[in-house]
């Protein structure tokens, strides 16, 4: 168009000049047209404007995988954890456990959106080594177009998806704790404690381990899916609760056997299925890394179930279903921090070793220390998480089939892992103790003796699990 305009202008000027003027006017007009041509052509000769950088767009496959993973983790909580714990308690407390898990899931879901996500993954400025800020409280400013980074440069997922996925981690961690003092805590006290512990223990540990700028993140501590953030954090809080609240009435004198082991087996199976979302979903992308975590979640679990089973078989003369299921959970716990970082053989070794370790934790160690951890949260989740977190530092080595990390040196990484474990144990223990004491002093932690003897189903919730 510019060329046509210039051509027509030149013809018009020359024609007009030729008719009305002589050679001098023609020359002046020609100079004027030349200047016009230069002005029009000048922009074409200038440097091209820089092309604006295109923002990365979420891949639909990654987004779908993360939504499915989020659903799988919800499956772990309700009904997975509910049924696993519910089958392990006495019949008179079945509904109380189901109500506690369900209630905690609902409570933490709201608190996560209100302020949890912002504090866990926000930039806390001068406090960023420990906690985030409130810039995204109530998901302020977030839209369906907002994105969250993954582990690959230029690859993102919708931020709402990341928010929902991490919500499930916060909820299951808090719900795990109730196994330490099941059958004797007030429902109201539990909800208040859960809100306090979530705020002052889960959120800082999650930020320190998983958020850029967090103390353990910057030190290079490895926790692929929550060995420290979830299992050690919850296991220590459960132990503290068991000690502060005290033993169940009749503990060690009356039989307190699980009332429904088939239900526990169903719960354990749902936990294993949901754990694929927990571990493989933590890759944040539908890639080979997710496939590695998926496979490791199978083989580590299988190895731990077998070694617990054979160890129990040797010690007691019979392999129990509860032992196999408990071994499977121990294997899942141990591989959680390592899932996408170690090779399949490393995962098998972690699982094979953690089975007997956790068996000792729920038998010999528990008896020697004398605490009443009702559903063995400490013996399985804390011990299994500690072993898995430190073992990750060993088996991440490329020489042992792991994916390796930058500037990897085994002893240095093991020390870093142990540092993360130590900080988590200390932080969770202190926070849990303070929270339990605050609740106990203000509203009381434990139900009355007659209510405990009658069972929490009727005394707290006014209903029975079984009409017999």
ABEGO torsion letter per residue (X at the ends): XAAAAAAAAAAAAAAAAAAABBAAAAAAAAAAAAAAAAAAAAAAABBBBBBBBBBBBBBAAAAAAAAAAAAAAAAAAOAAAAAAAAAABBAAAAAAAAAAAAAAAAAAAAAAAAAAAAAAABBAEAAAAABBBAAABGGBGBBAABBBBBABBGBBBBAAAAAAAAAAAAAAAAAAAAAAABGABBAAAAAAAAAAAAAAAAAAAAAAAABBGBAAAAAGBBBAAGAAAAAAAAAAAAAAAAAAAEBBBGBGABBABBABAAAAAAAAAAAAAAAAAAAAAAAGBBBAAAAAAAAAAAAAAAAAAAAAAAAAAAAAGBBBAAAAAAAAAAAAAAAAAAAAABBAAAAAAAAAAAAAAAAAAABAAAAAAGBBBAAGAAAAAAAAAAAAAAAAAAAABAAAGBAEBBGBBAAAAAAAAAAAAAAAAAAAAAAAAAAAAAAAAAAEABBBAAAAAAEAAAAAAGBBABBX
